[in-house]
Amino acid sequence: MLLRNIAFSLFLPTAAMAQSVPCGGNFGTFIQGVKAEAMQRGHSQATVDRFFRTVAPSSAVLAADRKQGIFQTPFIEFSRKLISQNRIDRGISMSRKYDAVFDRIEAVYGVPRGVLLAFWAFETDYGAFQGDFNTANALATLAHDCRRPELFRPQLMAAIELFEHGDFDPATTTGAWAGEIGMVQMLPEDIIENGVDGDGDGHVSLKTSAPDALMSGGKMLSSLGWQAGQPWLQEVVLPAGFDPYDAGLHTVRSVSDWAKMGVQPRSGKLGNPALRASILLPQGVGGPAFIAYPNFNVYFEWNQSFTYVLTAAYFATRLDGAPVYNAGNPATGLNGAQMKQLQQKLAQRGYDVGDIDGILGAGTRAAVRDVQRKLGMPADAWPTPALLNRL
């Protein structure tokens, strides 16, 4: 990302000038650039000045952004941490409490209640803890930071729009460290595009109204491509001799083709034979196996972490009545330091694994799968000490 520190005059609020300080540099100068852009977009100087009156950078937000070690946790451990019997029981209770709301969501947007209940549980523990970071400060800090300004600067602009409509207070609105607000944690742009007044009080209150939050989440998932009446994830039993190289989101076949290869559901029946699907082995050939349908891909529009997405999708199936997955006996994985060492060795061999961060992301999985095949090992994309030693 480009780091520029170009001085400009607030008295020239043109689009070109507004973009002259995209990120980095002096925070005050950066805010002046954001103000200029906001005025170019039609907001009055009085509105912009009121919005930014209390905005300040947050070192706590940057620390949270840099420290996301939970995503280094393997699927089985991660899912067991997040999915407790208490969360299941509360999900059932919330399903009953808001039964009419969930029925309405499914009728209008086609999103099953289990899917939204899982997000609600993981994001805020059913609304109990929605985050205590000042949202305006978080968005301004992350827009100023040069890691992902293209994501957070538009969110800061959206927050100004919400403020102008009376739906956001920069001094008191709080949420997650990355700027998400409310019970299902939506960013300001998503609130503007998908906010729904679910309780009919004339306001979209994602922090205090469960109907508003759930309806808005349902609309957002629908807008991201959720297909009504279709499955998203299902545990399966693989046939003897299944080539693990065929597992992963990179391989997509029809459900009927997977069935012909001997893939069977652990419970229930497979989805529509014409649906396109992938087989997932989150911890290799010895661990659990799932078939992921097209709706599974919508989850990645909500969160980019494979482990989080798979856990949320699986929890949704549990809330819909699926049994606990068969954990199997997967090979021991790598700790954070070993994973970084593996990534470095893969990068030295020419693989694009992204950042050397110790997280088993898509790039690292693809590289592991490829190098396992070259070394004559089961190509299941699950890195082990044995693979690290071979490298």
Rosetta blueprint (number, residue, H / E / L):
1 M L
2 L L
3 L L
4 R L
5 N L
6 I L
7 A L
8 F L
9 S L
10 L L
11 F L
12 L L
13 P L
14 T L
15 A H
16 A H
17 M H
18 A H
19 Q L
20 S L
21 V L
22 P L
23 C L
24 G L
25 G L
26 N L
27 F H
28 G H
29 T H
30 F H
31 I H
32 Q H
33 G H
34 V H
35 K H
36 A H
37 E H
38 A H
39 M H
40 Q H
41 R L
42 G L
43 H L
44 S L
45 Q H
46 A H
47 T H
48 V H
49 D H
50 R H
51 F H
52 F H
53 R L
54 T L
55 V L
56 A L
57 P L
58 S L
59 S H
60 A H
61 V H
62 L H
63 A H
64 A H
65 D H
66 R H
67 K L
68 Q L
69 G H
70 I H
71 F H
72 Q H
73 T L
74 P L
75 F H
76 I H
77 E H
78 F H
79 S H
80 R H
81 K H
82 L H
83 I L
84 S L
85 Q H
86 N H
87 R H
88 I H
89 D H
90 R H
91 G H
92 I H
93 S H
94 M H
95 S H
96 R H
97 K H
98 Y L
99 D H
100 A H
101 V H
102 F H
103 D H
104 R H
105 I H
106 E H
107 A H
108 V H
109 Y H
110 G L
111 V L
112 P L
113 R H
114 G H
115 V H
116 L H
117 L H
118 A H
119 F H
120 W H
121 A H
122 F H
123 E H
124 T H
125 D L
126 Y L
127 G L
128 A L
129 F L
130 Q L
131 G L
132 D L
133 F E
134 N E
135 T H
136 A H
137 N H
138 A H
139 L H
140 A H
141 T H
142 L H
143 A H
144 H H
145 D L
146 C L
147 R L
148 R L
149 P H
150 E H
151 L H
152 F H
153 R H
154 P H
155 Q H
156 L H
157 M H
158 A H
159 A H
160 I H
161 E H
162 L H
163 F H
164 E H
165 H L
166 G L
167 D L
168 F L
169 D L
170 P L
171 A L
172 T L
173 T L
174 T E
175 G E
176 A L
177 W L
178 A L
179 G L
180 E L
181 I E
182 G L
183 M L
184 V L
185 Q L
186 M E
187 L L
188 P H
189 E H
190 D H
191 I H
192 I H
193 E H
194 N H
195 G L
196 V L
197 D L
198 G L
199 D L
200 G L
201 D L
202 G L
203 H L
204 V L
205 S L
206 L L
207 K L
208 T L
209 S L
210 A H
211 P H
212 D H
213 A H
214 L H
215 M H
216 S H
217 G H
218 G H
219 K H
220 M H
221 L H
222 S H
223 S H
224 L L
225 G L
226 W L
227 Q L
228 A L
229 G L
230 Q L
231 P L
232 W L
233 L E
234 Q E
235 E E
236 V E
237 V E
238 L L
239 P L
240 A L
241 G L
242 F L
243 D L
244 P H
245 Y H
246 D H
247 A L
248 G L
249 L L
250 H L
251 T L
252 V L
253 R E
254 S E
255 V H
256 S H
257 D H
258 W H
259 A H
260 K H
261 M L
262 G L
263 V L
264 Q E
265 P E
266 R L
267 S L
268 G L
269 K L
270 L L
271 G L
272 N L
273 P L
274 A L
275 L L
276 R E
277 A E
278 S E
279 I E
280 L E
281 L L
282 P L
283 Q L
284 G L
285 V L
286 G L
287 G L
288 P L
289 A L
290 F E
291 I E
292 A E
293 Y L
294 P H
295 N H
296 F H
297 N H
298 V H
299 Y H
300 F H
301 E H
302 W H
303 N L
304 Q L
305 S L
306 F H
307 T H
308 Y H
309 V H
310 L H
311 T H
312 A H
313 A H
314 Y H
315 F H
316 A H
317 T H
318 R H
319 L H
320 D L
321 G L
322 A L
323 P L
324 V L
325 Y L
326 N L
327 A L
328 G L
329 N L
330 P L
331 A L
332 T L
333 G L
334 L L
335 N L
336 G H
337 A H
338 Q H
339 M H
340 K H
341 Q H
342 L H
343 Q H
344 Q H
345 K H
346 L H
347 A H
348 Q H
349 R L
350 G L
351 Y L
352 D L
353 V L
354 G L
355 D L
356 I L
357 D L
358 G L
359 I L
360 L L
361 G L
362 A H
363 G H
364 T H
365 R H
366 A H
367 A H
368 V H
369 R H
370 D H
371 V H
372 Q H
373 R H
374 K H
375 L L
376 G L
377 M L
378 P L
379 A L
380 D L
381 A L
382 W L
383 P L
384 T L
385 P H
386 A H
387 L H
388 L H
389 N H
390 R H
391 L L
